[in-house]
Structure formats: structure tokens, C-alpha cells
Amino acid sequence: MTTLELVWFILIGVLWAGFLFLEGFDFGIGMQFAFNARDDKDREALYQAIGPNWDANEVWLITAGGATFAAFPGWYASLFSGFYLMLFIVLLSLIYRGVSFEFREHMPTIQATHLWERLIALTSFLVPFFLGMILTATVSGMPIDAHGDLSARFFDYVTPMTLVGGVAVALMSYVHGLNYTRLRIEGKIQQRALTQLRYLYPVLLAGEVIFAVLLFFYTDFYQTKAMWTIIILAFIVLITVSGWYIALKKQHEIIPFILSGLSLASVVTLLFVGLFPRVIVANNPIHNLTIVSTASSAYTLKLMTIVVLTALPITLVYQIWSFWVFRKRIISHKVVE
């Protein structure tokens, strides 16, 4: 394995972690159109909270997919063909989610506006749910042949492990979105977000314990990466408990938001550490797809590295500037003391 191959494997993991950190609270905000908003003022406040940033946050997913295609074409081919239906649902959900944000602004009736807002909530759940299923399926073992072709049946995709993974990513995104609501919006919706967090944090913590147990039965993480697996799992539990305590007891807003984002990023870290040096785990270890067997040529990786070193700092500066410009709190309903 060359240095550039290792660097690009890590970079793709960073892109996935960045996507879930940034787009995770977008998904959480979207789901609140159904589970937290009570009227049009609440829904408008939710929209304004992510309106300037949601499309830029999705770029991280596009970049992760593009980087996989260019740096590891074998990985991309098996992943996007083997998980075609799931990825199609993700893509369709992202499309409808995007147009829903725009169409809700131009509907002639309240009923039509609410229809698009319900679609925002649905697609905001479907995307993290299916991405969670895909990510956990790649580490659970899939039917891959000697040519790297992934041909799976329904119950290869749908297992207790992948279902828990999908629900976990969706729930973590919702919690992340609730923390973002507390950070960006003032009013009754902010108080309802805190109330929901009081009940969801224990559920999330229980889900993380279940996920840790399922890792033992569905992956080889505890056998091959025992120390790192335990450390990262303990870190995820620790920051969840810390976010729970700080949000409810200390009434802080920015720290719980950062911690809920870190929990999503830590799940990606756990999966990529457990995968290494593989990219997709096969039922037959002989057919595992690895970094070396799926990587592009050294010249391609070198050229991509130059492009990334040039473009990534500009992108990061722009996103930081965008969040800074739209940092002002949004007022929904004023709370009567």
C-alpha cells in the first residue's frame, strides 16, 4: 500500500464524516417539519435556519462519491452497482428534498405548501436511514465474487445490524438537528426541542449499546481492531452522555451541538478504522475488496492530491464565511415569561 492510497482512504472517510456532521443537522431540521413544528411560523423558522447552507452541505456527499470514483474505481463500481436500489432511493430523496425547499415557497395554497413540507420531513429521514444501512452493510460482509462483483439478496441488505445502523444514523441526525434548533432559533420551538432531547438522549444511548453488541456478531472489529473499536465506541458513548448532561443540566447550546456532530463523525471513524485495509467486507475473506486492489494509478492519485490541496482550503473558507454571515438567531414565537 502506497502513502497516497492510504491518504485517499483517510480523505474519503473525512469527507463522509464532514458530510454527516454538516448535513446531519440539516436532516434533523427537515424531520422537525413533521415532529417539532406546530404552525407556519415554526416551519418558516426551520427553513431559514438551514436555507443558506443545506445545498452547500450536500456537496460533501457529492465530493465523497466523486473522490471514491476517481481514487478507488473498483470500490465505486462494486458499491454503486451492489447497492444500486438503496443509492437510487437516496438520490431520489435528495432530489425531492431539494425541490421541496424551493417549491414550498411558491405554492398557491397552504395545503400545497404543507404537502411539500411533509415531503421534506420524509426525505430528510430516508437519506440518513439508507446511508446508515449502506455503511453498516459494507462492514457486515456481503456476497462478493472473485471479480469483485457484489450480487446480494434482500436479506443480505436488510439485517438487524443494517436496520439498527440506519435507525441510529437517522436518530443521531435528528438529535443533531434538535441541538441546532436550540442554537439557531428562539421561541417555543426551541423549548420543544429541549423537551424532545430529554427523552431522545436515553433512547440514543440505548441504541449505541445495541449497536456495539451487534458489531460483535456481524463484524470482525473486536477480533481484528479490538482496542480501537472499544476506544471509539467508548468515545461515542462518552460524548453522548456529555451532550445529554450539558444540554439538559447546564442549558448550554453550542457544546451539545458540537458533541452530537462529533458522534456522527465518530461512527464514520469507527467503520473506516474497522474496514482498514479493506473497503468492502466480503462473506468470503478471500474476496474482500481492499485499498490496494481497488485503487487508481499512482499518477491519478498524485494529480487528485494537487487538485484537492488547491480547492479544499477555498471550499472550507467559503463555508465558514457562509455560516458566519448567517449566524444571527431566528425568532419563531416569542416566549412569554
Secondary structure, DSSP 8 states (H G I E B T S, - for coil): --HHHHHHHHHHHHHHHHHHHHHHHHHHHHHHHHHT--SHHHHHHHHHHHTTTHHHHHHHHHHHHHHHHHH-HHHHHHHHHHTHHHHHHHHHHHHHHHHHHHHTTS-SSHHHHHHHHHHHHHHHHHHHHHHHHHHHHHHH-B-B-TTS-B---HHHHS-HHHHHHHHHHHHHHHHHHHHHHHHHEESHHHHHHHHHHHHHHHHHHHHHHHHHHHHHHH-SHHHHSHHHHHHHHHHHHHHHHHHHHIIIII--SHHHHHHHHHHHHHHHHHHHHHHTTEEE-BSSGGG-EEHHHH---HHHHHHHHHHHHHHHHHHHHHHHHHHHHT-S-EE-S----
